């Protein structure tokens, strides 16, 4: 229990949020790269 009666650990939640944000950004970059490669393959540019 915290002083305010909550059992939520704000620091832990913020760390988990940061971890999830990094994972999300990484996945978005990977997907964007794959889409770019597909577009290059379809258009025949390179």
mmCIF file as gemmi writes it, N, C-alpha and C atoms, coordinates in Angstrom:
data_model
loop_
_atom_site.group_PDB
_atom_site.id
_atom_site.type_symbol
_atom_site.label_atom_id
_atom_site.label_alt_id
_atom_site.label_comp_id
_atom_site.label_asym_id
_atom_site.label_entity_id
_atom_site.label_seq_id
_atom_site.pdbx_PDB_ins_code
_atom_site.Cartn_x
_atom_site.Cartn_y
_atom_site.Cartn_z
_atom_site.occupancy
_atom_site.B_iso_or_equiv
_atom_site.pdbx_formal_charge
_atom_site.auth_seq_id
_atom_site.auth_asym_id
_atom_site.pdbx_PDB_model_num
ATOM 1 N N . UNK Axp A 1 ? 0.823 -1.189 0 1 0 ? 1 A 1
ATOM 2 C CA . UNK Axp A 1 ? 0 0 0 1 0 ? 1 A 1
ATOM 3 C C . UNK Axp A 1 ? 0.87 1.257 0 1 0 ? 1 A 1
ATOM 4 N N . UNK Axp A 2 ? 0.502 2.193 -0.825 1 0 ? 2 A 1
ATOM 5 C CA . UNK Axp A 2 ? 1.164 3.499 -0.823 1 0 ? 2 A 1
ATOM 6 C C . UNK Axp A 2 ? 0.503 4.404 0.204 1 0 ? 2 A 1
ATOM 7 N N . UNK Axp A 3 ? 1.062 5.579 0.391 1 0 ? 3 A 1
ATOM 8 C CA . UNK Axp A 3 ? 0.509 6.541 1.342 1 0 ? 3 A 1
ATOM 9 C C . UNK Axp A 3 ? -0.917 6.952 0.984 1 0 ? 3 A 1
ATOM 10 N N . UNK Axp A 4 ? -1.243 6.909 -0.316 1 0 ? 4 A 1
ATOM 11 C CA . UNK Axp A 4 ? -2.574 7.337 -0.735 1 0 ? 4 A 1
ATOM 12 C C . UNK Axp A 4 ? -3.584 6.182 -0.736 1 0 ? 4 A 1
ATOM 13 N N . UNK Axp A 5 ? -3.199 5.026 -0.236 1 0 ? 5 A 1
ATOM 14 C CA . UNK Axp A 5 ? -4.109 3.89 -0.151 1 0 ? 5 A 1
ATOM 15 C C . UNK Axp A 5 ? -4.141 3.023 -1.401 1 0 ? 5 A 1
ATOM 16 N N . UNK Axp A 6 ? -3.355 3.372 -2.383 1 0 ? 6 A 1
ATOM 17 C CA . UNK Axp A 6 ? -3.32 2.605 -3.633 1 0 ? 6 A 1
ATOM 18 C C . UNK Axp A 6 ? -2.19 1.585 -3.587 1 0 ? 6 A 1
ATOM 19 N N . UNK Axp A 7 ? -2.386 0.451 -4.234 1 0 ? 7 A 1
ATOM 20 C CA . UNK Axp A 7 ? -1.315 -0.542 -4.295 1 0 ? 7 A 1
ATOM 21 C C . UNK Axp A 7 ? -0.603 -0.506 -5.65 1 0 ? 7 A 1
ATOM 22 N N . UNK Axp A 8 ? -0.799 0.573 -6.406 1 0 ? 8 A 1
ATOM 23 C CA . UNK Axp A 8 ? -0.161 0.728 -7.712 1 0 ? 8 A 1
ATOM 24 C C . UNK Axp A 8 ? 1.223 1.331 -7.521 1 0 ? 8 A 1
ATOM 25 N N . UNK Axp A 9 ? 2.229 0.684 -8.108 1 0 ? 9 A 1
ATOM 26 C CA . UNK Axp A 9 ? 3.604 1.188 -8.078 1 0 ? 9 A 1
ATOM 27 C C . UNK Axp A 9 ? 3.814 2.029 -9.337 1 0 ? 9 A 1
ATOM 28 N N . UNK Axp A 10 ? 3.752 3.334 -9.184 1 0 ? 10 A 1
ATOM 29 C CA . UNK Axp A 10 ? 3.814 4.242 -10.332 1 0 ? 10 A 1
ATOM 30 C C . UNK Axp A 10 ? 5.14 4.093 -11.079 1 0 ? 10 A 1
ATOM 31 N N . UNK Axp A 11 ? 6.237 3.956 -10.354 1 0 ? 11 A 1
ATOM 32 C CA . UNK Axp A 11 ? 7.541 3.812 -11.019 1 0 ? 11 A 1
ATOM 33 C C . UNK Axp A 11 ? 7.59 2.551 -11.86 1 0 ? 11 A 1
ATOM 34 N N . UNK Axp A 12 ? 7.048 1.46 -11.342 1 0 ? 12 A 1
ATOM 35 C CA . UNK Axp A 12 ? 7.014 0.202 -12.109 1 0 ? 12 A 1
ATOM 36 C C . UNK Axp A 12 ? 6.135 0.345 -13.341 1 0 ? 12 A 1
ATOM 37 N N . UNK Axp A 13 ? 4.995 0.98 -13.177 1 0 ? 13 A 1
ATOM 38 C CA . UNK Axp A 13 ? 4.084 1.178 -14.308 1 0 ? 13 A 1
ATOM 39 C C . UNK Axp A 13 ? 4.719 2.049 -15.38 1 0 ? 13 A 1
ATOM 40 N N . UNK Axp A 14 ? 5.453 3.077 -14.972 1 0 ? 14 A 1
ATOM 41 C CA . UNK Axp A 14 ? 6.126 3.942 -15.944 1 0 ? 14 A 1
ATOM 42 C C . UNK Axp A 14 ? 7.234 3.19 -16.672 1 0 ? 14 A 1
ATOM 43 N N . UNK Axp A 15 ? 7.958 2.327 -15.952 1 0 ? 15 A 1
ATOM 44 C CA . UNK Axp A 15 ? 9.003 1.522 -16.581 1 0 ? 15 A 1
ATOM 45 C C . UNK Axp A 15 ? 8.396 0.556 -17.598 1 0 ? 15 A 1
ATOM 46 N N . UNK Axp A 16 ? 7.272 -0.058 -17.242 1 0 ? 16 A 1
ATOM 47 C CA . UNK Axp A 16 ? 6.602 -0.964 -18.175 1 0 ? 16 A 1
ATOM 48 C C . UNK Axp A 16 ? 6.066 -0.214 -19.392 1 0 ? 16 A 1
ATOM 49 N N . UNK Axp A 17 ? 5.567 0.983 -19.171 1 0 ? 17 A 1
ATOM 50 C CA . UNK Axp A 17 ? 5.087 1.805 -20.275 1 0 ? 17 A 1
ATOM 51 C C . UNK Axp A 17 ? 6.221 2.129 -21.236 1 0 ? 17 A 1
ATOM 52 N N . UNK Axp A 18 ? 7.375 2.509 -20.695 1 0 ? 18 A 1
ATOM 53 C CA . UNK Axp A 18 ? 8.537 2.828 -21.529 1 0 ? 18 A 1
ATOM 54 C C . UNK Axp A 18 ? 8.983 1.597 -22.314 1 0 ? 18 A 1
ATOM 55 N N . UNK Axp A 19 ? 9.001 0.448 -21.667 1 0 ? 19 A 1
ATOM 56 C CA . UNK Axp A 19 ? 9.389 -0.801 -22.332 1 0 ? 19 A 1
ATOM 57 C C . UNK Axp A 19 ? 8.44 -1.112 -23.481 1 0 ? 19 A 1
ATOM 58 N N . UNK Axp A 20 ? 7.15 -0.978 -23.238 1 0 ? 20 A 1
ATOM 59 C CA . UNK Axp A 20 ? 6.16 -1.251 -24.275 1 0 ? 20 A 1
ATOM 60 C C . UNK Axp A 20 ? 6.266 -0.256 -25.423 1 0 ? 20 A 1
ATOM 61 N N . UNK Axp A 21 ? 6.549 1.005 -25.116 1 0 ? 21 A 1
ATOM 62 C CA . UNK Axp A 21 ? 6.702 2.017 -26.155 1 0 ? 21 A 1
ATOM 63 C C . UNK Axp A 21 ? 7.89 1.701 -27.049 1 0 ? 21 A 1
ATOM 64 N N . UNK Axp A 22 ? 9.002 1.264 -26.447 1 0 ? 22 A 1
ATOM 65 C CA . UNK Axp A 22 ? 10.175 0.89 -27.24 1 0 ? 22 A 1
ATOM 66 C C . UNK Axp A 22 ? 9.876 -0.302 -28.142 1 0 ? 22 A 1
ATOM 67 N N . UNK Axp A 23 ? 9.17 -1.297 -27.608 1 0 ? 23 A 1
ATOM 68 C CA . UNK Axp A 23 ? 8.791 -2.458 -28.424 1 0 ? 23 A 1
ATOM 69 C C . UNK Axp A 23 ? 7.893 -2.038 -29.573 1 0 ? 23 A 1
ATOM 70 N N . UNK Axp A 24 ? 6.906 -1.209 -29.278 1 0 ? 24 A 1
ATOM 71 C CA . UNK Axp A 24 ? 5.966 -0.743 -30.299 1 0 ? 24 A 1
ATOM 72 C C . UNK Axp A 24 ? 6.708 -0.011 -31.414 1 0 ? 24 A 1
ATOM 73 N N . UNK Axp A 25 ? 7.589 0.929 -31.03 1 0 ? 25 A 1
ATOM 74 C CA . UNK Axp A 25 ? 8.344 1.686 -32.034 1 0 ? 25 A 1
ATOM 75 C C . UNK Axp A 25 ? 9.201 0.771 -32.895 1 0 ? 25 A 1
ATOM 76 N N . UNK Axp A 26 ? 9.801 -0.236 -32.285 1 0 ? 26 A 1
ATOM 77 C CA . UNK Axp A 26 ? 10.615 -1.187 -33.024 1 0 ? 26 A 1
ATOM 78 C C . UNK Axp A 26 ? 9.778 -1.966 -34.031 1 0 ? 26 A 1
ATOM 79 N N . UNK Axp A 27 ? 8.612 -2.423 -33.596 1 0 ? 27 A 1
ATOM 80 C CA . UNK Axp A 27 ? 7.727 -3.171 -34.494 1 0 ? 27 A 1
ATOM 81 C C . UNK Axp A 27 ? 7.242 -2.306 -35.646 1 0 ? 27 A 1
ATOM 82 N N . UNK Axp A 28 ? 6.915 -1.059 -35.372 1 0 ? 28 A 1
ATOM 83 C CA . UNK Axp A 28 ? 6.462 -0.15 -36.429 1 0 ? 28 A 1
ATOM 84 C C . UNK Axp A 28 ? 7.573 0.072 -37.446 1 0 ? 28 A 1
ATOM 85 N N . UNK Axp A 29 ? 8.799 0.248 -36.973 1 0 ? 29 A 1
ATOM 86 C CA . UNK Axp A 29 ? 9.925 0.414 -37.89 1 0 ? 29 A 1
ATOM 87 C C . UNK Axp A 29 ? 10.118 -0.823 -38.757 1 0 ? 29 A 1
ATOM 88 N N . UNK Axp A 30 ? 9.989 -2.005 -38.166 1 0 ? 30 A 1
ATOM 89 C CA . UNK Axp A 30 ? 10.137 -3.247 -38.932 1 0 ? 30 A 1
ATOM 90 C C . UNK Axp A 30 ? 9.054 -3.355 -39.998 1 0 ? 30 A 1
ATOM 91 N N . UNK Axp A 31 ? 7.832 -3.059 -39.631 1 0 ? 31 A 1
ATOM 92 C CA . UNK Axp A 31 ? 6.726 -3.154 -40.585 1 0 ? 31 A 1
ATOM 93 C C . UNK Axp A 31 ? 6.902 -2.132 -41.707 1 0 ? 31 A 1
ATOM 94 N N . UNK Axp A 32 ? 7.297 -0.913 -41.367 1 0 ? 32 A 1
ATOM 95 C CA . UNK Axp A 32 ? 7.531 0.101 -42.395 1 0 ? 32 A 1
ATOM 96 C C . UNK Axp A 32 ? 8.633 -0.325 -43.352 1 0 ? 32 A 1
ATOM 97 N N . UNK Axp A 33 ? 9.672 -0.955 -42.824 1 0 ? 33 A 1
ATOM 98 C CA . UNK Axp A 33 ? 10.753 -1.446 -43.683 1 0 ? 33 A 1
ATOM 99 C C . UNK Axp A 33 ? 10.242 -2.528 -44.627 1 0 ? 33 A 1
ATOM 100 N N . UNK Axp A 34 ? 9.449 -3.455 -44.091 1 0 ? 34 A 1
ATOM 101 C CA . UNK Axp A 34 ? 8.897 -4.518 -44.927 1 0 ? 34 A 1
ATOM 102 C C . UNK Axp A 34 ? 8.002 -3.951 -46.027 1 0 ? 34 A 1
ATOM 103 N N . UNK Axp A 35 ? 7.193 -2.966 -45.701 1 0 ? 35 A 1
ATOM 104 C CA . UNK Axp A 35 ? 6.315 -2.341 -46.692 1 0 ? 35 A 1
ATOM 105 C C . UNK Axp A 35 ? 7.144 -1.644 -47.761 1 0 ? 35 A 1
ATOM 106 N N . UNK Axp A 36 ? 8.201 -0.957 -47.332 1 0 ? 36 A 1
ATOM 107 C CA . UNK Axp A 36 ? 9.085 -0.298 -48.297 1 0 ? 36 A 1
ATOM 108 C C . UNK Axp A 36 ? 9.711 -1.319 -49.245 1 0 ? 36 A 1
ATOM 109 N N . UNK Axp A 37 ? 10.17 -2.438 -48.699 1 0 ? 37 A 1
ATOM 110 C CA . UNK Axp A 37 ? 10.791 -3.471 -49.535 1 0 ? 37 A 1
ATOM 111 C C . UNK Axp A 37 ? 9.77 -4.068 -50.51 1 0 ? 37 A 1
ATOM 112 N N . UNK Axp A 38 ? 8.552 -4.263 -50.057 1 0 ? 38 A 1
ATOM 113 C CA . UNK Axp A 38 ? 7.505 -4.777 -50.945 1 0 ? 38 A 1
ATOM 114 C C . UNK Axp A 38 ? 7.193 -3.794 -52.062 1 0 ? 38 A 1
ATOM 115 N N . UNK Axp A 39 ? 7.112 -2.519 -51.715 1 0 ? 39 A 1
ATOM 116 C CA . UNK Axp A 39 ? 6.838 -1.492 -52.743 1 0 ? 39 A 1
ATOM 117 C C . UNK Axp A 39 ? 7.965 -1.447 -53.775 1 0 ? 39 A 1
ATOM 118 N N . UNK Axp A 40 ? 9.207 -1.544 -53.312 1 0 ? 40 A 1
ATOM 119 C CA . UNK Axp A 40 ? 10.342 -1.553 -54.241 1 0 ? 40 A 1
ATOM 120 C C . UNK Axp A 40 ? 10.258 -2.777 -55.156 1 0 ? 40 A 1
ATOM 121 N N . UNK Axp A 41 ? 9.926 -3.918 -54.574 1 0 ? 41 A 1
ATOM 122 C CA . UNK Axp A 41 ? 9.825 -5.145 -55.378 1 0 ? 41 A 1
ATOM 123 C C . UNK Axp A 41 ? 8.696 -5.04 -56.402 1 0 ? 41 A 1
ATOM 124 N N . UNK Axp A 42 ? 7.582 -4.477 -56.022 1 0 ? 42 A 1
ATOM 125 C CA . UNK Axp A 42 ? 6.44 -4.361 -56.922 1 0 ? 42 A 1
ATOM 126 C C . UNK Axp A 42 ? 6.713 -3.354 -58.019 1 0 ? 42 A 1
ATOM 127 N N . UNK Axp A 43 ? 7.304 -2.201 -57.654 1 0 ? 43 A 1
ATOM 128 C CA . UNK Axp A 43 ? 7.559 -1.134 -58.622 1 0 ? 43 A 1
ATOM 129 C C . UNK Axp A 43 ? 8.772 -1.413 -59.497 1 0 ? 43 A 1
ATOM 130 N N . UNK Axp A 44 ? 9.626 -2.329 -59.066 1 0 ? 44 A 1
ATOM 131 C CA . UNK Axp A 44 ? 10.833 -2.637 -59.822 1 0 ? 44 A 1
ATOM 132 C C . UNK Axp A 44 ? 11.911 -1.581 -59.668 1 0 ? 44 A 1
ATOM 133 N N . UNK Axp A 45 ? 11.788 -0.734 -58.659 1 0 ? 45 A 1
ATOM 134 C CA . UNK Axp A 45 ? 12.816 0.273 -58.4 1 0 ? 45 A 1
ATOM 135 C C . UNK Axp A 45 ? 13.835 -0.311 -57.418 1 0 ? 45 A 1
ATOM 136 N N . UNK Axp A 46 ? 14.969 0.267 -57.4 1 0 ? 46 A 1
ATOM 137 C CA . UNK Axp A 46 ? 15.935 -0.207 -56.431 1 0 ? 46 A 1
ATOM 138 C C . UNK Axp A 46 ? 17.264 0.322 -56.627 1 0 ? 46 A 1
